């Protein structure tokens, strides 16, 4: 299944700018957490470039497609 994705820079809860992929409909342009997203932490980040957080679980990986698979499965089952 394909999901539309948009690359955006939003502010997190601390007011810091965060580069992120938004999946599906862009629900709220000023609230990072109101959107299904994977953060782009940049190259050289320990643990992985991309971070996915779903409820109380989190993943770090350099493989964006792997994290997208986890997110898409969750989106379909949630």
C-alpha positions as CSV (number, residue, x, y, z in Angstrom):
1,X,0.0,0.0,0.0
2,X,1.2,3.5,-0.8
3,X,0.9,6.4,1.5
4,X,1.5,10.0,0.5
5,X,4.5,11.5,2.2
6,X,5.7,15.1,2.6
7,X,9.0,16.3,3.9
8,X,8.6,19.2,6.4
9,X,10.3,21.1,9.1
10,X,8.2,21.5,12.2
11,X,8.8,22.5,15.8
12,X,8.9,19.9,18.5
13,X,7.6,20.4,22.1
14,X,10.8,22.3,23.0
15,X,10.4,24.7,20.1
16,X,13.4,23.1,18.2
17,X,13.1,22.6,14.5
18,X,12.7,19.0,13.4
19,X,13.1,17.6,9.8
20,X,10.5,15.0,9.3
21,X,8.6,12.9,6.8
22,X,4.8,13.2,7.3
23,X,2.7,10.3,6.1
24,X,-0.9,10.3,4.9
25,X,-2.9,13.5,5.2
26,X,-1.0,16.5,6.7
27,X,-3.3,17.0,9.6
28,X,-1.8,19.9,11.5
29,X,1.1,22.0,10.0
30,X,2.2,23.4,13.4
31,X,1.9,20.3,15.6
32,X,4.5,17.6,14.9
33,X,2.8,15.0,17.1
34,X,-0.6,15.4,15.3
35,X,0.8,13.8,12.2
36,X,2.1,10.3,11.5
37,X,5.8,10.9,11.0
38,X,9.4,9.7,11.0
39,X,12.0,12.2,12.1
40,X,15.1,12.7,10.0
41,X,17.9,13.1,12.6
42,X,20.6,13.6,9.9
43,X,23.6,11.6,8.9
44,X,26.1,10.5,11.5
45,X,23.4,10.1,14.2
46,X,24.3,7.3,16.7
47,X,21.8,4.5,16.3
48,X,20.5,5.6,13.0
49,X,19.4,8.6,10.8
50,X,15.7,8.1,11.2
51,X,13.5,7.9,14.3
52,X,10.0,6.4,14.5
53,X,8.0,6.8,17.7
54,X,4.6,5.0,18.1
55,X,2.9,5.3,21.4
56,X,5.5,4.1,24.0
57,X,7.8,2.3,21.5
58,X,10.6,3.8,19.4
59,X,13.0,2.7,16.6
60,X,16.2,4.2,15.3
61,X,17.5,3.0,11.9
62,X,19.4,4.2,8.8
63,X,16.8,2.3,6.7
64,X,13.8,4.6,6.1
65,X,11.9,1.9,4.2
66,X,12.2,-0.5,7.2
67,X,10.7,2.1,9.5
68,X,8.0,3.0,7.0
69,X,7.0,-0.7,6.9
70,X,6.5,-0.6,10.7
71,X,4.6,2.6,10.6
72,X,2.4,1.5,7.6
73,X,1.5,-1.7,9.3
74,X,0.5,0.2,12.5
75,X,-1.5,2.7,10.5
76,X,-3.5,-0.1,8.8
77,X,-4.2,-1.9,12.1
78,X,-4.8,1.1,14.4
